[in-house]
Amino acid sequence: MVPVSLSYSKKFPILKNEIQLERQIVPQTFCENVGQKAAILGFEQGVFEAWVYPFKIVSDLQFAVSIPQINFFIEGQDLAQRIIVRPEMTTLVFSHDLFTIHWHLLTPVNEPGCIFLFDVDTYAPLE
């Protein structure tokens, strides 16, 4: 696993959509976001693979969080709390007392590609 330092940058606007379903994560439940030429497939607690037809471009994609100041490390799967499904994207919410991460999964309807977007709110520097 490669550590990635997160630094503040302007966030992408996520517009409110009245058409959505939201509930608590159910472990080992299938989750997907698909278009006509690509797909993100995996499980609600945050383990995914991505396909751009006919190739699997990512396998076993997941993340972990480290807070170096307090010597803290935890797998993202252990923080999974909620799933929000909309027509345009699927969002997984991971939370801890010090931070909340919204992981947005997007697959364009007619384009060959996938987007994994992290929206991080934190009280401490994360890696």
N, C-alpha and C positions, 0 to 999 in steps of 0.2 A: 504494500500500500504506500502511495506517495503522499507525504503531507503537503497540504495546500493552505497557505495563509490567506485568510479572508480580510480584505480591506474595504473600507466604505467606498461605494460608488453609487451613482444615481440608479434607482431601481426602475425596472420596467413597470409601467402601469398595468395592473390587472383590473380590468373593468368588472363591475358587479354584474352578475347574470342571475336572473330570477329562476332560470331553469337549471336546477342543480339538486343533487341528492347528497346528503352528508350523514355520516354515522361513525361510530367507533371502529377502529381496526379490528378485524377478526383474523388472528394468525392463520397462516397457510391458506388464505383465500386468494384466488386468482384475481389479477388486476391487469387492465390493458388500456392502451390508447392507440387507436389504429386509423390509418388513412388508406387510400387505394394503392399506394406504392411503398408504404413503410408501416412498421408497427413497433410498439413498445409493449413487451409482455413480461409479466412477473407476478410477484406476490405483494400484498398490501403492506407488509412490514418493511418493504424497501429493497428487494432483490430483483433485478431486471435484466432482460436481454433486449437488444434492439435489432430489428431486421429492416434492411432496405432491399426490397426484392431484387434479386434472389439470394442476397448475402446476409448472413448474421454478422453485424458489424461490432456488436458489444455482447459479451457474455458475463454473467455473474456480476453485474454492476451494483455496487452498494457503497456506503460511506461510513466513516467513523468520525467522531469529534474528539478533539484534544484541547484542553485548556492548560497550557504550559505553566501558568502562574501558580496553579494549585495541584499540579501533577495529576490531572484527571484525564481519563481516556475511556470512551464508551462507544460501542457499535451503534450505528443508527437504528438498526432493527430493534434494539432494546428501548428506544425512545418513541417508537411509532404510537400515535394516539388516535388520529382521525383521518378519514378519507373523504374528499369532496370530488364528486364527479359531475362534470358539465359537458355539454356537447363539444366544446372547443378544447378542453384539457381535463386532465386528472390531477388532483393535488393531494399530496400526502403531508400530514402535519406531524412533526416530531417535536417534542417539548421536554424541557428540563427546567429547573428553577432559575437557571442563569440564561437560558436562550430558548428561542422557538425557531424552527426551520420549516418553511413551506417549500416542498419540493414539487415544482410544477412539471408535468410531463405533457409535451405537446407533439403531435404528429400532424403535419399539414395534410389536408384532405387529398389534394391532387399533386403533391410534390414528393420526391424521394428524399426524405430526411426526417430526423427526430431532434427535438429540443428538450434538454434537461436544464431547468432553470431553478436555482436555489435563491430563496428569499429568506435572509437571516436577520433576526432581531436578537441582539445579545447585550449583556451587561459586562462581558469580559472578552478579551481577544481570543479567537478560536483558530484552530488549525484543523 
